[in-house]
Amino acid sequence: MAETKQRRGHAWLSGAGLRPTRQRLSLATLLVGDGQDRHVTAESLFDAAERAGEKVSLATVYNTLRAFCDAGLMSEITVDGTKSYFDTNTTEHPHFFWEDTGELTDAAHERMEIRNLPQAPKGAEIASVDVVIRLRRT
């Protein structure tokens, strides 16, 4: 089972042309080893790595997440301009941000329509639209 998870992590890195260093492979295995998409912060991934017995610094986690984003393996979602989440699902889709727990989850996008966007300034084009819907439990 652990070998299958590690193989998934290795294939994920190799598919993006990233060299599978020990630290990248251990983090990739935590992120995609079970075949599920996930949303993590650098801190939550660091904690998961520590629980798994991986020796990796928080700075390395930040640098590795940046490398994964740069390689197109993850996307970064910023909430409030202060907290970054990293998503292994790189398709464009909206998110729910749960204010009470700080959790970021995928939101259904089938019925969502984004219309009448403002025109981009001269010399620019809209690259993407990020939708984060903040939720408060009642």
C-alpha positions as CSV (number, residue, x, y, z in Angstrom):
1,M,0.0,0.0,0.0
2,A,2.7,2.5,0.9
3,E,4.6,1.5,-2.2
4,T,1.5,2.3,-4.4
5,K,1.2,5.7,-2.7
6,Q,4.8,6.4,-3.3
7,R,4.5,5.4,-7.0
8,R,1.6,7.8,-7.4
9,G,3.7,10.6,-5.9
10,H,6.6,9.7,-8.2
11,A,4.4,9.6,-11.3
12,W,2.9,13.0,-10.3
13,L,6.3,14.6,-10.1
14,S,7.7,12.9,-13.2
15,G,4.6,13.9,-15.3
16,A,5.5,17.5,-14.6
17,G,9.2,17.0,-15.3
18,L,10.2,17.6,-11.6
19,R,13.1,15.7,-10.3
20,P,11.8,13.4,-7.5
21,T,14.1,14.4,-4.6
22,R,13.5,12.7,-1.3
23,Q,11.7,15.7,0.1
24,R,9.6,16.3,-3.0
25,L,8.7,12.6,-3.1
26,S,7.6,12.5,0.5
27,L,5.4,15.6,0.2
28,A,4.0,14.4,-3.2
29,T,3.1,11.1,-1.6
30,L,1.3,12.9,1.2
31,L,-0.5,15.1,-1.3
32,V,-1.6,12.6,-4.0
33,G,-0.6,9.1,-2.8
34,D,-4.2,8.1,-2.0
35,G,-5.5,9.4,-5.3
36,Q,-7.6,12.1,-3.7
37,D,-7.5,15.8,-4.3
38,R,-6.8,18.0,-1.3
39,H,-6.4,21.5,-0.1
40,V,-3.5,22.2,2.2
41,T,-1.6,25.1,3.8
42,A,2.1,24.9,4.1
43,E,1.6,24.5,7.9
44,S,-0.9,21.7,7.5
45,L,1.3,19.8,5.1
46,F,4.3,20.3,7.4
47,D,2.3,18.9,10.3
48,A,1.2,15.9,8.1
49,A,4.9,15.3,7.2
50,E,5.9,15.4,10.8
51,R,3.2,12.9,11.8
52,A,4.4,10.6,8.9
53,G,7.9,10.8,10.4
54,E,9.3,12.8,7.4
55,K,12.2,15.1,8.2
56,V,11.5,18.3,6.3
57,S,11.6,22.0,7.4
58,L,8.7,24.4,7.1
59,A,10.8,26.5,4.7
60,T,11.3,23.4,2.5
61,V,7.5,22.8,2.5
62,Y,6.9,26.4,1.3
63,N,9.6,26.1,-1.4
64,T,8.3,22.7,-2.5
65,L,4.7,23.9,-2.7
66,R,5.9,26.9,-4.8
67,A,7.8,24.5,-7.2
68,F,4.7,22.3,-7.5
69,C,2.6,25.4,-8.4
70,D,5.2,26.6,-10.9
71,A,5.2,23.1,-12.5
72,G,1.4,23.2,-12.8
73,L,0.8,20.5,-10.3
74,M,-1.1,22.6,-7.8
75,S,-2.9,25.9,-7.8
76,E,-2.7,28.5,-5.0
77,I,-5.8,30.0,-3.5
78,T,-5.4,33.1,-1.3
79,V,-8.0,33.9,1.3
80,D,-8.2,37.4,2.7
81,G,-4.8,38.2,1.1
82,T,-3.1,36.6,4.1
83,K,-3.6,32.8,4.0
84,S,-2.6,30.6,1.1
85,Y,-4.1,27.2,0.4
86,F,-2.7,24.9,-2.2
87,D,-5.1,22.7,-4.3
88,T,-4.1,19.5,-6.1
89,N,-7.1,19.9,-8.4
90,T,-5.8,22.4,-11.0
91,T,-9.1,22.7,-13.0
92,E,-10.8,26.0,-12.6
93,H,-13.5,25.6,-9.9
94,P,-15.0,27.7,-7.0
95,H,-14.3,27.1,-3.3
96,F,-16.1,27.3,0.0
97,F,-14.1,28.9,2.8
98,W,-15.5,27.8,6.2
99,E,-14.8,30.8,8.5
100,D,-15.2,28.8,11.8
101,T,-12.6,26.1,10.9
102,G,-10.5,27.8,8.3
103,E,-11.1,24.9,5.9
104,L,-11.2,25.3,2.2
105,T,-13.4,22.9,0.2
106,D,-14.5,22.5,-3.4
107,A,-17.8,24.0,-4.4
108,A,-20.1,22.6,-7.1
109,H,-19.6,24.6,-10.3
110,E,-22.2,23.0,-12.6
111,R,-24.8,25.8,-12.1
112,M,-22.4,28.7,-11.5
113,E,-22.1,31.3,-14.2
114,I,-19.7,34.2,-14.2
115,R,-21.0,36.9,-16.6
116,N,-20.4,40.6,-17.3
117,L,-16.8,40.8,-16.1
118,P,-15.3,44.2,-16.4
119,Q,-13.1,44.8,-19.4
120,A,-9.4,44.3,-18.7
121,P,-7.3,47.4,-19.0
122,K,-5.5,48.1,-22.2
123,G,-2.5,45.8,-22.7
124,A,-3.9,43.1,-20.3
125,E,-6.2,40.1,-20.5
126,I,-8.1,38.2,-17.8
127,A,-6.1,35.1,-17.0
128,S,-8.5,33.5,-14.6
129,V,-11.2,34.3,-12.1
130,D,-10.9,32.9,-8.6
131,V,-14.2,32.4,-6.6
132,V,-14.0,31.9,-2.9
133,I,-17.4,31.8,-1.2
134,R,-17.1,32.4,2.6
135,L,-19.5,30.4,4.8
136,R,-20.6,30.9,8.3
137,R,-22.5,28.1,10.1
138,T,-25.9,29.0,11.4
